[in-house]
Amino acid sequence: MNPTYDFKGQVALVTGAAMGMGLATARAFAKNGASVVLIDRNGDLAAKEAAKIVEEGGVAIGLSCDVTDEAQVAAAIDRTVAEYGRLDMAFNNAGIQVPPSDAAEEPTENFHRVTAVNQFGVWACMKHELRIMRAQGSGAIVNCSSLGGLVGLPQRAAYHGTKHAVLGMTKSAGVEYAPRGIRINAICPGTIDTPMVRDMLKGQSDAMAEIMKQQPIARLGRAEEIAAAVLWLCSPGASFVIGVGLPVDGGFTAH
């Protein structure tokens, strides 16, 4: 059973929130009393999931936003503040995979696409979240890296590069903003049962079987387990935790 938190009166923003880890985290924030803004490139689905949260007694809105467009990111965060008056917590979760590739043959367009979402998107979101939190003098941000931000695996150079970059940005901004009352951390999920991973399992069964051999818990993670880690990092229980990349990976990186 996960711990419960009192986030009443607080506002949480989640990117990539229409499904998977983002949706599980948005729902968890709402269940613990926060007003939640679900941001996703698929704005219709984000709005539909926000409506379900409202039907269940929570407070939520869904917004369309492409995190590779800084103007859209700024507008979504401004809309959050216009709607709820503040921003206390953010989970910068939006991310994509690209097909595995020999490092000498990886298409340039794949590098630019994965970098635009996974690195630039996190940078833009954190930048504009900090703009609001800096004025408040408080806040907590969790960026989504990956076990790929802690290790290297063959044929993943571009993707792993973006996830290493997320940890670098987290550490740098974390030490910069800790004296201002804002905590910034990252999570590093292992192989989690999400739509993106299901797609990988369909097309890369041999590679995924090899990954699972190295996941000592011998199962896929659950989106709700990622949500639990994010909520803890945003809670007073993690008040002395700054700039970490927390593995939530079933023991993969403990090897």
Backbone hydrogen bonds, N-H to C=O, Kabsch-Sander energy under -0.5 kcal/mol:
donor,donor_aa,acceptor,acceptor_aa,energy
7,F,5,Y,-0.9
7,F,32,N,-2.9
9,G,33,G,-0.6
10,Q,7,F,-2.1
12,A,35,S,-3.1
13,L,89,M,-2.3
14,V,37,V,-2.5
15,T,91,F,-2.2
16,G,39,I,-0.8
17,A,39,I,-2.3
19,M,16,G,-0.5
22,G,16,G,-0.5
22,G,19,M,-0.8
23,L,19,M,-1.3
24,A,20,G,-2.3
25,T,21,M,-2.1
26,A,22,G,-2.6
27,R,23,L,-2.6
28,A,24,A,-1.8
29,F,25,T,-2.6
30,A,26,A,-2.2
31,K,27,R,-2.5
32,N,28,A,-1.3
33,G,30,A,-1.9
34,A,29,F,-2.2
35,S,10,Q,-2.6
36,V,59,V,-2.5
37,V,12,A,-2.6
38,L,36,V,-0.6
38,L,61,I,-3.0
39,I,14,V,-2.9
39,I,37,V,-0.6
40,D,63,L,-2.0
43,G,41,R,-1.4
46,A,42,N,-2.2
47,A,43,G,-2.5
48,K,44,D,-2.0
49,E,45,L,-2.5
50,A,46,A,-2.3
51,A,47,A,-2.2
52,K,48,K,-1.5
53,I,49,E,-1.8
54,V,50,A,-2.1
55,E,51,A,-2.4
56,E,52,K,-1.5
57,G,54,V,-1.9
58,G,53,I,-2.7
59,V,34,A,-0.6
61,I,36,V,-1.9
63,L,38,L,-3.1
65,C,40,D,-2.0
67,V,65,C,-0.7
69,D,66,D,-2.2
70,E,68,T,-0.6
72,Q,69,D,-0.5
73,V,69,D,-2.0
74,A,70,E,-2.8
75,A,71,A,-2.1
76,A,72,Q,-2.4
77,I,73,V,-2.2
78,D,74,A,-2.4
79,R,75,A,-2.4
80,T,76,A,-1.9
81,V,77,I,-2.0
82,A,78,D,-2.4
83,E,79,R,-2.3
84,Y,80,T,-2.7
85,G,81,V,-2.4
88,D,11,V,-2.1
89,M,11,V,-2.2
90,A,140,A,-1.7
91,F,13,L,-2.6
92,N,90,A,-0.5
92,N,142,V,-2.4
93,N,91,F,-1.5
101,S,155,Q,-1.6
105,E,102,D,-2.4
106,E,102,D,-0.9
110,N,107,P,-0.6
111,F,107,P,-1.6
112,H,108,T,-2.3
113,R,109,E,-2.2
114,V,110,N,-2.6
115,T,111,F,-2.1
116,A,112,H,-2.1
117,V,113,R,-1.5
118,N,114,V,-2.4
119,Q,115,T,-1.5
120,F,115,T,-2.6
121,G,116,A,-0.9
123,W,119,Q,-2.5
124,A,120,F,-3.1
125,C,121,G,-2.3
126,M,122,V,-2.8
127,K,123,W,-2.5
128,H,124,A,-2.0
129,E,125,C,-2.4
130,L,126,M,-2.7
131,R,127,K,-1.3
132,I,128,H,-1.0
133,M,129,E,-2.8
134,R,130,L,-3.0
135,A,131,R,-0.8
136,Q,132,I,-1.5
137,G,133,M,-2.5
138,S,133,M,-1.3
139,G,181,G,-1.0
140,A,88,D,-2.0
141,I,183,R,-2.8
142,V,90,A,-2.8
143,N,185,N,-2.6
144,C,92,N,-2.2
145,S,143,N,-0.8
145,S,187,I,-2.9
147,L,189,P,-2.2
149,G,146,S,-2.4
150,L,147,L,-1.7
151,V,147,L,-1.5
156,R,153,L,-1.1
160,H,156,R,-3.2
161,G,157,A,-2.1
162,T,158,A,-1.7
163,K,159,Y,-1.7
164,H,160,H,-2.4
165,A,161,G,-1.9
166,V,162,T,-1.7
167,L,163,K,-1.2
168,G,164,H,-1.8
169,M,165,A,-2.6
170,T,166,V,-2.3
171,K,167,L,-2.5
172,S,168,G,-2.3
173,A,169,M,-2.6
174,G,170,T,-2.1
175,V,171,K,-2.2
176,E,172,S,-1.5
177,Y,173,A,-2.4
178,A,174,G,-1.4
180,R,177,Y,-1.3
181,G,178,A,-1.7
182,I,177,Y,-1.8
183,R,139,G,-2.2
185,N,141,I,-2.5
186,A,244,V,-2.5
187,I,143,N,-2.1
188,C,246,L,-3.2
190,G,248,V,-2.2
192,I,190,G,-0.9
193,D,221,G,-3.0
194,T,192,I,-1.7
198,R,194,T,-2.6
199,D,195,P,-2.0
200,M,196,M,-1.7
201,L,197,V,-2.7
202,K,198,R,-1.7
203,G,199,D,-1.7
204,Q,200,M,-2.5
208,M,204,Q,-2.6
209,A,205,S,-2.1
210,E,206,D,-1.8
211,I,207,A,-2.0
212,M,208,M,-2.5
213,K,209,A,-1.3
214,Q,210,E,-0.8
214,Q,211,I,-1.2
215,Q,212,M,-1.3
217,I,250,G,-1.6
218,A,215,Q,-3.1
221,G,191,T,-2.7
225,E,222,R,-1.3
226,I,222,R,-1.2
227,A,223,A,-2.2
228,A,224,E,-2.0
229,A,225,E,-1.3
230,V,226,I,-2.3
231,L,227,A,-2.7
232,W,228,A,-1.8
233,L,229,A,-2.2
234,C,230,V,-1.6
235,S,231,L,-0.8
235,S,232,W,-1.1
238,A,235,S,-1.8
239,S,236,P,-1.6
241,V,238,A,-2.0
242,I,240,F,-0.6
243,G,184,I,-2.6
246,L,186,A,-2.8
246,L,244,V,-0.6
248,V,188,C,-2.1
252,F,249,D,-1.4
254,A,251,G,-1.3
255,H,252,F,-1.1
